[in-house]
Every structure is written in C-alpha cells, then in structure tokens.
Amino acid sequence: MIDHLSLGVADLAKSKDFYQKTLQPLGYQIKVEMDHGVCFSSADGGDLWIVKNDPSKTHVAFGAVSRELVDAFYQAAIDAGGTDNGAPGLRPHYHENYYGAFVIDPDGYNIEAVCHKED
C-alpha cells in the first residue's frame, strides 16, 4: 500500500546499515543511493527513503508474506542494533490473523513487519 515513505535520520551511514540488514529478510534492497539519502525497495513495490534530516516520530509497517519472515525481520533488526518494542506474535486486538513484530530503530522510529495471513 505504501508507495514510498521518507524518514529523516541523524546518521545516514548507521541507518543505512541498520535498514539494509533489517529489511533483507523481507526482500528489500537498495534501489537508489545519493549523498543525502538511500532508497530501499522490494519486488512488490513500495519504497522507503532514509534521508539526512531531523528525525521525527514515525511508524511504518512493512508487509511480510509469512509469519516466518516477520520473525526473521525481528531477529535481523535486533541483531543490527534495534530495540525490542513488541516481539513477534499475534495481535488479535487488530484482527485474528494479525502477526506482527515491532522494533525501535537507531533514531527512535517504531518499525514493524506484519503478516495478515493465517499461519
């Protein structure tokens, strides 16, 4: 659903490394890299830009095609230096098959991977 989203980051190199590792399990790769920013994209569409700018509070949820990929996203994010903000699991208060994981990135953004499929 997201065409693109742009996040301001304090340290572009640190954030590039974090997102490159964290989004790899979901199939995101660097699409464009410039002095002031990096664009990540997946084959399914949707771009995430990280740009050297003042960080602000933003939440973004990345779609995953399986619960296993949500788990892989979470572990990759933690391994890359992210902070737990909700381990992988069902969130039935959203809907019965909502399986998500939440991590705080190096700039304090609340990022998530979510799968809406049953098992």
N, CA, C and O of each residue as an XYZ file, in Angstrom:
476
protein
N       0.813     -1.193      0.000
C       0.000      0.000      0.000
C       0.854      1.254      0.000
O       0.435      2.285     -0.526
N       2.025      1.187      0.570
C       2.873      2.367      0.636
C       3.647      2.501     -0.660
O       4.356      1.577     -1.057
N       3.522      3.632     -1.318
C       4.329      3.907     -2.500
C       5.749      4.222     -2.071
O       6.703      3.611     -2.552
N       5.882      5.169     -1.173
C       7.175      5.466     -0.559
C       6.940      6.215      0.743
O       5.894      6.825      0.965
N       7.936      6.146      1.576
C       7.926      6.861      2.838
C       9.321      7.379      3.047
O      10.293      6.673      2.776
N       9.438      8.587      3.520
C      10.739      9.193      3.756
C      10.908      9.451      5.248
O      10.061     10.072      5.890
N      12.015      8.962      5.778
C      12.324      9.162      7.188
C      13.594      9.982      7.315
O      14.599      9.671      6.677
N      13.560     11.022      8.128
C      14.770     11.752      8.443
C      15.595     10.961      9.443
O      15.052     10.429     10.411
N      16.894     10.879      9.222
C      17.780     10.131     10.121
C      18.967     10.994     10.525
O      19.442     11.818      9.744
N      19.439     10.800     11.744
C      20.552     11.590     12.262
C      21.885     11.152     11.668
O      22.738     11.989     11.374
N      22.070      9.849     11.491
C      23.328      9.297     10.994
C      23.002      8.395      9.809
O      22.587      7.250      9.989
N      23.192      8.915      8.593
C      22.798      8.198      7.387
C      23.522      6.856      7.263
O      22.891      5.852      6.932
N      24.810      6.816      7.516
C      25.567      5.571      7.380
C      25.071      4.507      8.365
O      24.901      3.346      7.993
N      24.842      4.897      9.603
C      24.362      3.963     10.629
C      22.977      3.442     10.268
O      22.711      2.245     10.381
N      22.101      4.333      9.835
C      20.745      3.930      9.464
C      20.738      3.081      8.200
O      19.957      2.135      8.097
N      21.593      3.406      7.242
C      21.696      2.590      6.026
C      22.059      1.158      6.400
O      21.432      0.215      5.917
N      23.058      0.987      7.248
C      23.488     -0.347      7.676
C      22.350     -1.066      8.397
O      22.097     -2.242      8.135
N      21.661     -0.367      9.306
C      20.553     -0.955     10.052
C      19.449     -1.431      9.116
O      19.030     -2.586      9.195
N      18.972     -0.559      8.230
C      17.864     -0.922      7.354
C      18.265     -1.964      6.311
O      17.446     -2.806      5.941
N      19.480     -1.924      5.842
C      19.934     -2.923      4.877
C      19.858     -4.321      5.502
O      19.395     -5.263      4.858
N      20.301     -4.454      6.732
C      20.268     -5.746      7.427
C      18.853     -6.136      7.842
O      18.462     -7.296      7.711
N      18.095     -5.180      8.338
C      16.765     -5.445      8.860
C      15.763     -5.792      7.765
O      14.923     -6.670      7.961
N      15.833     -5.127      6.625
C      14.854     -5.333      5.554
C      15.217     -6.461      4.604
O      14.381     -6.885      3.806
N      16.448     -6.956      4.673
C      16.887     -8.027      3.773
C      15.967     -9.255      3.837
O      15.624     -9.790      2.783
N      15.546     -9.733      5.039
C      14.668    -10.903      5.069
C      13.333    -10.693      4.360
O      12.699    -11.656      3.929
N      12.907     -9.441      4.240
C      11.631     -9.134      3.578
C      11.798     -8.871      2.085
O      10.820     -8.561      1.405
N      13.013     -8.988      1.566
C      13.261     -8.816      0.141
C      13.536     -7.395     -0.300
O      13.545     -7.125     -1.501
N      13.763     -6.470      0.633
C      14.087     -5.094      0.272
C      15.579     -4.973     -0.010
O      16.410     -5.551      0.689
N      15.896     -4.214     -1.042
C      17.285     -3.952     -1.411
C      17.444     -2.469     -1.717
O      16.464     -1.761     -1.946
N      18.687     -2.012     -1.718
C      18.945     -0.619     -2.083
C      18.640     -0.439     -3.563
O      19.154     -1.158     -4.420
N      17.789      0.542     -3.835
C      17.379      0.850     -5.213
C      18.134      2.057     -5.731
O      18.584      2.068     -6.877
N      18.278      3.083     -4.886
C      18.958      4.330     -5.244
C      19.762      4.777     -4.034
O      19.307      4.673     -2.894
N      20.966      5.277     -4.300
C      21.787      5.808     -3.220
C      22.369      7.138     -3.670
O      22.995      7.229     -4.726
N      22.153      8.177     -2.850
C      22.656      9.519     -3.134
C      23.394     10.019     -1.899
O      23.349      9.388     -0.844
N      24.068     11.144     -2.034
C      24.794     11.720     -0.894
C      23.874     12.007      0.284
O      24.281     11.865      1.437
N      22.643     12.407      0.005
C      21.727     12.823      1.069
C      20.718     11.750      1.463
O      19.952     11.949      2.406
N      20.699     10.610      0.758
C      19.701      9.608      1.100
C      19.874      8.283      0.388
O      20.640      8.157     -0.568
N      19.132      7.289      0.886
C      19.146      5.935      0.339
C      17.699      5.482      0.197
O      16.881      5.704      1.090
N      17.385      4.843     -0.937
C      16.048      4.324     -1.188
C      16.089      2.800     -1.191
O      16.868      2.190     -1.924
N      15.239      2.192     -0.362
C      15.083      0.738     -0.327
C      13.767      0.385     -1.003
O      12.771      1.091     -0.846
N      13.768     -0.724     -1.764
C      12.569     -1.136     -2.476
C      12.486     -2.657     -2.499
O      13.493     -3.351     -2.358
N      11.264     -3.163     -2.679
C      11.065     -4.604     -2.828
C      10.448     -4.875     -4.194
O       9.967     -3.962     -4.865
N      10.467     -6.117     -4.587
C       9.881     -6.509     -5.876
C       8.379     -6.248     -5.902
O       7.800     -6.058     -6.972
N       7.747     -6.239     -4.729
C       6.306     -5.999     -4.645
C       5.941     -4.525     -4.706
O       4.760     -4.176     -4.694
N       6.952     -3.654     -4.770
C       6.696     -2.219     -4.819
C       6.786     -1.599     -3.436
O       6.964     -2.293     -2.435
N       6.664     -0.317     -3.402
C       6.782      0.418     -2.155
C       8.226      0.753     -1.868
O       9.081     -0.131     -1.840
N       8.500      2.018     -1.655
C       9.863      2.468     -1.398
C       9.959      3.108     -0.030
O       9.027      3.767      0.430
N      11.100      2.906      0.615
C      11.433      3.599      1.847
C      12.694      4.391      1.603
O      13.736      3.830      1.265
N      12.600      5.706      1.776
C      13.767      6.586      1.700
C      14.198      6.924      3.111
O      13.366      7.252      3.957
N      15.499      6.846      3.371
C      16.064      7.424      4.588
C      16.936      8.582      4.124
O      17.782      8.421      3.245
N      16.725      9.739      4.715
C      17.428     10.943      4.280
C      18.045     11.646      5.480
O      17.484     11.639      6.576
N      19.194     12.245      5.260
C      19.869     13.006      6.312
C      19.007     14.219      6.624
O      18.914     15.157      5.832
N      18.378     14.181      7.796
C      17.445     15.225      8.189
C      17.137     15.055      9.669
O      17.612     14.101     10.284
N      16.364     15.943     10.250
C      15.961     15.806     11.646
C      14.976     14.650     11.794
O      13.955     14.607     11.108
N      15.284     13.717     12.690
C      14.336     12.622     12.931
C      13.056     13.127     13.594
O      13.077     14.103     14.344
N      11.964     12.463     13.313
C      10.688     12.748     13.975
C      10.000     11.414     14.240
O      10.396     10.379     13.704
N       8.972     11.455     15.067
C       8.273     10.209     15.385
C       7.443      9.759     14.195
O       6.556     10.472     13.725
N       7.746      8.584     13.728
C       7.040      7.997     12.592
C       6.960      6.502     12.800
O       7.873      5.901     13.366
N       5.882      5.901     12.351
C       5.739      4.444     12.383
C       5.518      3.971     10.964
O       4.760      4.566     10.198
N       6.194      2.892     10.631
C       5.970      2.288      9.327
C       5.894      0.783      9.514
O       6.668      0.196     10.270
N       4.952      0.169      8.818
C       4.804     -1.284      8.849
C       5.146     -1.835      7.470
O       4.603     -1.398      6.456
N       6.052     -2.795      7.457
C       6.450     -3.465      6.217
C       5.670     -4.764      6.107
O       5.581     -5.524      7.072
N       5.103     -5.020      4.931
C       4.349     -6.241      4.709
C       5.260     -7.448      4.574
O       6.324     -7.364      3.960
N       4.849     -8.561      5.142
C       5.577     -9.824      5.023
C       4.601    -10.886      4.524
O       3.429    -10.879      4.898
N       5.078    -11.792      3.685
C       4.200    -12.813      3.098
C       4.043    -14.029      4.005
O       3.229    -14.905      3.713
N       4.806    -14.103      5.102
C       4.663    -15.216      6.035
C       5.053    -14.772      7.441
O       5.751    -13.776      7.629
N       4.591    -15.525      8.399
C       4.955    -15.253      9.786
C       6.439    -15.507     10.023
O       7.064    -14.841     10.849
N       6.996    -16.464      9.304
C       8.420    -16.753      9.431
C       9.261    -15.545      9.030
O      10.310    -15.293      9.624
N       8.807    -14.801      8.027
C       9.543    -13.606      7.616
C       9.403    -12.479      8.630
O      10.317    -11.669      8.788
N       8.273    -12.421      9.315
C       8.131    -11.456     10.416
C       9.163    -11.782     11.492
O       9.829    -10.889     12.016
N       9.289    -13.068     11.817
C      10.280    -13.494     12.809
C      11.694    -13.142     12.356
O      12.499    -12.659     13.153
N      12.001    -13.383     11.072
C      13.334    -13.096     10.530
C      13.626    -11.597     10.555
O      14.744    -11.188     10.870
N      12.632    -10.780     10.227
C      12.758     -9.325     10.296
C      13.123     -8.896     11.712
O      14.062     -8.127     11.920
N      12.371     -9.401     12.675
C      12.590     -9.031     14.072
C      14.009     -9.390     14.513
O      14.709     -8.567     15.103
N      14.429    -10.623     14.224
C      15.757    -11.048     14.649
C      16.844    -10.237     13.955
O      17.832     -9.859     14.584
N      16.669     -9.966     12.660
C      17.642     -9.156     11.920
C      17.730     -7.757     12.503
O      18.820     -7.198     12.622
N      16.588     -7.189     12.865
C      16.573     -5.840     13.437
C      17.274     -5.806     14.797
O      18.049     -4.891     15.073
N      17.007     -6.786     15.632
C      17.659     -6.857     16.938
C      19.168     -7.043     16.756
O      19.966     -6.390     17.429
N      19.550     -7.938     15.843
C      20.973     -8.184     15.570
C      21.679     -6.943     15.028
O      22.877     -6.758     15.244
N      20.927     -6.092     14.321
C      21.500     -4.877     13.729
C      21.528     -3.707     14.709
O      21.944     -2.606     14.351
N      21.088     -3.941     15.940
C      21.150     -2.889     16.949
C      19.815     -2.272     17.316
O      19.777     -1.308     18.081
N      18.721     -2.801     16.793
C      17.404     -2.305     17.143
C      17.013     -2.697     18.552
O      17.626     -3.579     19.154
N      15.981     -2.034     19.083
C      15.485     -2.296     20.424
C      14.087     -2.892     20.333
O      13.236     -2.385     19.603
N      13.855     -3.959     21.068
C      12.545     -4.614     21.078
C      11.450     -3.625     21.460
O      11.586     -2.858     22.413
N      10.355     -3.662     20.690
C       9.178     -2.868     21.022
C       7.917     -3.719     20.886
O       6.806     -3.196     20.806
N       8.108     -5.044     20.862
C       6.996     -5.984     20.723
C       7.443     -7.189     19.918
O       7.488     -7.137     18.688
N       7.771     -8.271     20.603
C       8.268     -9.479     19.941
C       7.237    -10.034     18.962
O       6.051     -9.725     19.074
N       7.675    -10.846     18.005
C       6.740    -11.431     17.036
C       5.608    -12.180     17.734
O       5.821    -12.916     18.698
N       4.418    -11.973     17.226
C       3.261    -12.672     17.778
C       1.960    -12.153     17.216
O       1.913    -11.133     16.528
N       0.908    -12.882     17.526
C      -0.428    -12.467     17.104
C      -0.864    -11.243     17.887
O      -0.583    -11.113     19.078
N      -1.553    -10.356     17.200
C      -2.133     -9.165     17.809
C      -3.634     -9.184     17.488
O      -4.101     -8.418     16.646
N      -4.395    -10.075     18.173
C      -5.812    -10.239     17.835
C      -6.652     -8.998     18.078
O      -7.770     -8.912     17.570
N      -6.143     -8.027     18.845
C      -6.898     -6.788     19.045
C      -6.943     -5.962     17.750
O      -7.771     -5.059     17.623
N      -6.047     -6.270     16.777
C      -6.112     -5.641     15.451
C      -7.020     -6.472     14.547
O      -7.970     -5.940     13.971
N      -6.742     -7.762     14.416
C      -7.626     -8.759     13.812
C      -7.034    -10.137     14.064
O      -5.868    -10.247     14.441
N      -7.824    -11.192     13.860
C      -7.429    -12.521     14.329
C      -6.146    -13.064     13.708
O      -5.481    -13.882     14.342
N      -5.765    -12.651     12.503
C      -4.553    -13.161     11.858
C      -3.421    -12.139     11.810
O      -2.441    -12.343     11.094
N      -3.538    -11.052     12.554
C      -2.512    -10.010     12.544
C      -1.306    -10.506     13.324
O      -1.351    -10.610     14.550
N      -0.220    -10.814     12.608
C       1.015    -11.317     13.215
C       2.096    -10.290     12.947
O       2.519    -10.100     11.806
N       2.536     -9.633     14.000
C       3.493     -8.549     13.813
C       4.624     -8.575     14.819
O       4.572     -9.267     15.836
N       5.649     -7.795     14.502
C       6.789     -7.592     15.385
C       7.203     -6.134     15.283
O       7.212     -5.560     14.194
N       7.544     -5.536     16.414
C       7.866     -4.116     16.482
C       9.284     -3.912     17.027
O       9.694     -4.571     17.983
N      10.021     -2.992     16.405
C      11.390     -2.685     16.804
C      11.590     -1.175     16.726
O      11.059     -0.514     15.833
N      12.357     -0.641     17.663
C      12.758      0.761     17.605
C      14.112      0.813     16.907
O      15.054      0.133     17.314
N      14.207      1.631     15.843
C      15.451      1.741     15.068
C      16.420      2.706     15.756
O      16.080      3.264     16.799
N      17.625      2.917     15.194
C      18.619      3.773     15.849
C      18.169      5.212     16.107
O      18.723      5.875     16.985
N      17.175      5.709     15.361
C      16.701      7.080     15.556
C      15.409      7.154     16.350
O      14.846      8.238     16.504
N      14.931      6.033     16.856
C      13.719      6.035     17.663
C      12.433      5.787     16.905
O      11.353      5.883     17.488
N      12.514      5.470     15.618
C      11.318      5.145     14.850
C      10.797      3.772     15.252
O      11.572      2.838     15.459
N       9.500      3.662     15.357
C       8.841      2.397     15.638
C       8.546      1.715     14.303
O       7.640      2.124     13.578
N       9.314      0.677     13.984
C       9.108     -0.029     12.725
C       8.526     -1.410     13.006
O       8.713     -1.976     14.083
N       7.824     -1.931     12.020
C       7.087     -3.179     12.212
C       7.125     -3.996     10.927
O       7.194     -3.448      9.827
N       7.078     -5.308     11.086
C       6.769     -6.199      9.972
C       5.476     -6.901     10.357
O       5.281     -7.281     11.511
N       4.590     -7.071      9.369
C       3.288     -7.664      9.663
C       2.878     -8.621      8.542
O       3.096     -8.361      7.359
N       2.276     -9.736      8.961
C       1.680    -10.684      8.037
C       0.214    -10.811      8.427
O      -0.113    -10.986      9.601
N      -0.660    -10.723      7.437
C      -2.096    -10.797      7.693
C      -2.674    -12.160      7.348
O      -3.880    -12.376      7.459
N      -1.812    -13.077      6.930
C      -2.272    -14.404      6.509
C      -2.401    -15.349      7.697
O      -1.696    -15.228      8.698
N      -3.321    -16.288      7.552
C      -3.472    -17.333      8.556
C      -2.299    -18.297      8.450
O      -1.984    -18.775      7.361
N      -1.652    -18.583      9.576
C      -0.451    -19.444      9.631
C       0.398    -19.170      8.445
O       1.455    -19.781      8.289
